[in-house]
């Protein structure tokens, strides 16, 4: 089983999280980090529940990729200068 997609997303998208600080959107970054924490804990609990380390790893990888998609879309919206309704209403700090 390969974790390559997660490492690729982490390598490309993690540096983009700095854009949230530059744009004064620490609330959006906090939401993303909270999502990563939730994915980590819930994937471990799920793996214990089904008694399968492989299921935990697959759940972890899928959750991290989805969270990194959130970061990518947020950074994309910030780089366009558009103040999307999602970022404006939910995560304005």
LOVOLO-216303 format. One line per field, with one value per residue: chain; x, y, z of N, C-alpha, C in turn. Coordinates in Angstrom, 2 decimals. Layout:
// LOVOLO-216303
mol: c(A | ...) $
nu: c(X | ...) $
nv: c(Y | ...) $
nw: c(Z | ...) $
cau: c(X | ...) $
cav: c(Y | ...) $
caw: c(Z | ...) $
cu: c(X | ...) $
cv: c(Y | ...) $
cw: c(Z | ...) $
//
This chain:
// LOVOLO-216303
mol: c(A | A | A | A | A | A | A | A | A | A | A | A | A | A | A | A | A | A | A | A | A | A | A | A | A | A | A | A | A | A | A | A | A | A | A | A | A | A | A | A | A | A | A | A | A | A | A | A | A | A | A | A | A | A | A | A | A | A | A | A | A | A | A | A | A | A | A | A | A | A | A | A | A | A | A | A | A | A | A | A | A | A | A | A | A | A | A | A | A | A | A | A | A) $
nu: c(0.85 | 0.57 | 1.51 | 1.87 | 0.13 | -0.79 | 1.60 | 2.40 | 0.35 | 0.73 | 3.30 | 2.89 | 0.70 | 0.88 | 2.77 | 1.14 | -0.60 | 0.32 | -0.70 | -3.17 | -2.52 | -1.29 | -3.43 | -4.94 | -6.63 | -6.82 | -8.73 | -9.76 | -7.54 | -7.34 | -9.68 | -9.01 | -6.79 | -8.09 | -9.73 | -7.79 | -6.90 | -9.27 | -9.60 | -7.32 | -7.70 | -10.24 | -9.76 | -7.99 | -9.62 | -11.61 | -10.07 | -9.43 | -11.98 | -12.90 | -10.93 | -8.69 | -5.72 | -5.16 | -7.54 | -7.62 | -5.42 | -6.17 | -8.48 | -7.33 | -5.60 | -7.45 | -9.00 | -7.07 | -6.37 | -8.79 | -8.94 | -6.69 | -7.54 | -9.46 | -7.72 | -6.33 | -8.36 | -9.17 | -6.77 | -6.55 | -8.83 | -8.11 | -5.81 | -6.81 | -7.95 | -10.54 | -13.16 | -14.54 | -17.83 | -17.91 | -15.43 | -15.62 | -17.97 | -17.83 | -15.26 | -14.11 | -11.79) $
nv: c(-1.17 | 2.16 | 5.36 | 7.45 | 9.35 | 10.96 | 12.03 | 13.47 | 15.38 | 16.66 | 17.72 | 19.54 | 21.18 | 21.95 | 24.16 | 26.17 | 26.85 | 29.00 | 31.16 | 31.65 | 32.92 | 35.23 | 36.45 | 37.07 | 35.08 | 33.26 | 31.78 | 30.09 | 28.50 | 27.30 | 25.78 | 23.94 | 22.65 | 21.58 | 19.81 | 18.02 | 16.96 | 15.72 | 13.80 | 12.22 | 11.13 | 9.90 | 8.01 | 6.27 | 5.27 | 4.07 | 2.08 | 0.47 | -0.31 | -1.89 | -3.69 | -3.65 | -2.70 | -1.87 | -0.73 | 1.49 | 2.92 | 3.42 | 4.97 | 7.12 | 8.14 | 8.88 | 10.79 | 12.76 | 13.56 | 14.72 | 16.84 | 18.28 | 19.04 | 20.91 | 22.89 | 23.51 | 24.53 | 26.73 | 28.26 | 28.71 | 30.32 | 32.53 | 33.39 | 34.27 | 36.57 | 36.66 | 36.92 | 34.50 | 33.32 | 31.17 | 31.22 | 33.78 | 34.02 | 31.88 | 31.59 | 33.99 | 35.85) $
nw: c(0.00 | -0.85 | 0.24 | -1.37 | -2.81 | -0.66 | 0.36 | -1.87 | -2.08 | 0.38 | 0.03 | -2.05 | -1.29 | 1.43 | 1.77 | 0.76 | 2.74 | 4.12 | 2.85 | 4.01 | 6.38 | 5.42 | 4.15 | 6.30 | 7.40 | 9.62 | 10.90 | 8.93 | 8.47 | 10.96 | 10.90 | 8.90 | 10.11 | 12.30 | 10.98 | 10.01 | 12.44 | 13.31 | 11.26 | 11.68 | 14.28 | 14.02 | 11.99 | 13.24 | 15.30 | 13.76 | 12.50 | 14.73 | 15.46 | 13.28 | 13.33 | 11.62 | 10.36 | 7.78 | 6.89 | 8.54 | 7.57 | 4.92 | 5.33 | 6.67 | 4.68 | 2.63 | 4.00 | 4.59 | 2.01 | 1.17 | 3.01 | 2.27 | -0.23 | 0.48 | 1.53 | -0.82 | -2.52 | -1.01 | -0.96 | -3.68 | -4.16 | -2.60 | -3.92 | -6.32 | -5.58 | -5.06 | -2.79 | -1.64 | -0.86 | 0.87 | 2.33 | 3.36 | 5.00 | 6.75 | 7.89 | 8.70 | 10.47) $
cau: c(0.00 | 1.41 | 1.05 | 2.40 | -0.77 | -0.83 | 2.86 | 2.40 | -0.52 | 1.37 | 4.44 | 2.43 | -0.32 | 1.24 | 3.29 | 0.08 | -1.36 | 0.82 | -1.56 | -4.24 | -1.99 | -1.07 | -4.75 | -5.60 | -7.69 | -6.37 | -9.87 | -9.83 | -6.44 | -7.73 | -10.67 | -8.27 | -6.01 | -9.05 | -10.12 | -6.70 | -6.95 | -10.45 | -9.32 | -6.32 | -8.29 | -11.33 | -9.24 | -7.46 | -10.76 | -12.23 | -9.19 | -9.59 | -13.34 | -13.00 | -9.77 | -7.93 | -4.81 | -5.26 | -8.71 | -7.23 | -4.51 | -6.95 | -9.33 | -6.42 | -5.16 | -8.59 | -9.35 | -6.04 | -6.47 | -9.94 | -8.59 | -5.77 | -8.36 | -10.01 | -6.64 | -6.03 | -9.44 | -9.09 | -5.62 | -6.89 | -9.73 | -7.36 | -4.85 | -7.58 | -8.45 | -11.99 | -13.53 | -15.68 | -18.83 | -17.54 | -14.39 | -16.01 | -18.97 | -17.56 | -13.97 | -13.54 | -11.30) $
cav: c(0.00 | 3.34 | 6.65 | 8.46 | 10.50 | 11.84 | 12.76 | 14.42 | 16.48 | 17.38 | 18.45 | 20.63 | 22.05 | 22.47 | 25.53 | 27.12 | 27.24 | 30.31 | 32.18 | 31.97 | 33.90 | 36.47 | 37.04 | 37.26 | 34.05 | 32.23 | 30.92 | 29.06 | 27.56 | 26.53 | 24.79 | 22.89 | 21.88 | 20.79 | 18.70 | 17.04 | 16.27 | 14.84 | 12.67 | 11.35 | 10.40 | 9.02 | 6.88 | 5.29 | 4.64 | 3.19 | 0.91 | -0.39 | -0.84 | -2.97 | -4.56 | -3.72 | -1.57 | -1.40 | 0.17 | 2.75 | 3.64 | 3.89 | 6.06 | 8.23 | 8.72 | 9.54 | 11.98 | 13.77 | 14.09 | 15.62 | 18.05 | 19.05 | 19.66 | 22.12 | 23.87 | 23.92 | 25.39 | 27.99 | 29.01 | 29.14 | 31.46 | 33.68 | 33.87 | 34.99 | 37.81 | 36.56 | 36.67 | 33.59 | 33.32 | 30.11 | 31.69 | 35.04 | 33.89 | 30.83 | 31.58 | 35.33 | 36.03) $
caw: c(0.00 | -1.02 | 0.75 | -2.28 | -3.06 | 0.50 | 0.41 | -2.97 | -1.67 | 1.47 | -0.52 | -2.91 | -0.72 | 2.75 | 1.72 | 0.42 | 3.93 | 4.55 | 2.25 | 4.94 | 7.33 | 4.69 | 3.87 | 7.59 | 7.50 | 10.54 | 11.21 | 7.89 | 8.72 | 12.14 | 10.47 | 8.19 | 11.07 | 13.09 | 10.11 | 10.02 | 13.74 | 13.30 | 10.37 | 12.31 | 15.40 | 13.59 | 11.23 | 14.20 | 15.97 | 12.77 | 12.34 | 15.90 | 15.43 | 12.29 | 13.57 | 10.38 | 10.17 | 6.40 | 6.81 | 9.18 | 6.68 | 3.77 | 5.82 | 6.95 | 3.40 | 1.96 | 4.77 | 4.40 | 0.65 | 1.16 | 3.75 | 1.44 | -1.29 | 1.11 | 1.55 | -2.19 | -3.02 | -0.27 | -1.46 | -5.04 | -4.05 | -2.09 | -4.92 | -7.34 | -5.02 | -4.83 | -1.41 | -1.84 | 0.20 | 1.82 | 3.22 | 3.99 | 6.03 | 7.72 | 8.55 | 8.86 | 11.83) $
cu: c(0.90 | 0.73 | 1.45 | 1.43 | -0.83 | 0.46 | 2.94 | 1.53 | 0.13 | 2.52 | 3.98 | 1.58 | 0.06 | 1.87 | 2.23 | -0.72 | -0.88 | -0.05 | -2.71 | -3.79 | -1.79 | -2.39 | -5.56 | -6.81 | -7.25 | -7.50 | -10.03 | -8.73 | -6.74 | -8.75 | -9.99 | -7.46 | -6.92 | -9.55 | -9.06 | -6.67 | -8.11 | -10.20 | -8.35 | -6.95 | -9.37 | -10.83 | -8.63 | -8.59 | -11.44 | -11.40 | -9.30 | -10.97 | -13.47 | -11.84 | -8.93 | -7.03 | -4.88 | -6.42 | -8.39 | -6.34 | -5.26 | -7.83 | -8.49 | -6.01 | -6.28 | -8.98 | -8.34 | -6.10 | -7.66 | -9.64 | -7.61 | -6.48 | -9.01 | -8.94 | -6.34 | -7.10 | -9.45 | -7.94 | -5.87 | -7.81 | -9.01 | -6.40 | -5.55 | -8.07 | -9.93 | -12.23 | -14.76 | -16.58 | -18.47 | -16.51 | -14.83 | -16.94 | -18.58 | -16.30 | -13.34 | -13.09 | -11.30) $
cv: c(1.24 | 4.58 | 7.78 | 9.60 | 11.47 | 12.66 | 13.80 | 15.63 | 17.32 | 18.24 | 19.68 | 21.64 | 22.62 | 23.87 | 26.58 | 27.57 | 28.57 | 31.42 | 32.57 | 33.00 | 35.25 | 37.20 | 37.26 | 36.34 | 32.92 | 31.29 | 29.79 | 28.03 | 26.70 | 25.45 | 23.64 | 22.02 | 21.04 | 19.60 | 17.62 | 16.26 | 15.28 | 13.60 | 11.71 | 10.50 | 9.43 | 7.84 | 5.82 | 4.55 | 3.67 | 1.93 | -0.06 | -1.06 | -2.00 | -3.96 | -4.77 | -2.50 | -1.00 | -0.43 | 1.51 | 3.58 | 4.20 | 5.07 | 7.31 | 8.93 | 9.47 | 10.83 | 13.10 | 14.38 | 15.05 | 16.93 | 18.90 | 19.66 | 20.93 | 23.23 | 24.39 | 24.87 | 26.74 | 28.86 | 29.51 | 30.35 | 32.70 | 34.24 | 34.61 | 36.33 | 37.77 | 36.23 | 35.79 | 33.59 | 32.30 | 30.61 | 32.94 | 34.80 | 32.89 | 31.09 | 32.97 | 35.50 | 37.48) $
cw: c(0.00 | -0.45 | -0.16 | -2.58 | -1.88 | 0.58 | -0.70 | -2.63 | -0.58 | 0.95 | -1.31 | -2.14 | 0.64 | 2.69 | 1.39 | 1.63 | 4.49 | 3.98 | 3.17 | 5.96 | 6.65 | 4.45 | 5.15 | 7.73 | 8.42 | 10.94 | 10.20 | 8.08 | 9.94 | 11.78 | 9.74 | 9.14 | 11.97 | 12.28 | 10.07 | 11.33 | 13.79 | 12.43 | 11.02 | 13.40 | 14.92 | 12.76 | 12.15 | 14.90 | 15.01 | 12.57 | 13.50 | 15.87 | 14.46 | 12.39 | 12.31 | 10.25 | 8.75 | 6.23 | 7.45 | 8.26 | 5.48 | 4.17 | 6.08 | 5.65 | 2.69 | 2.68 | 4.60 | 3.01 | 0.55 | 1.90 | 2.96 | 0.24 | -0.77 | 1.12 | 0.14 | -2.72 | -2.30 | -0.74 | -2.87 | -5.02 | -3.55 | -3.12 | -6.06 | -6.85 | -4.77 | -3.36 | -1.44 | -0.62 | 1.27 | 2.82 | 3.99 | 5.17 | 7.12 | 8.53 | 8.64 | 10.28 | 12.22) $
//
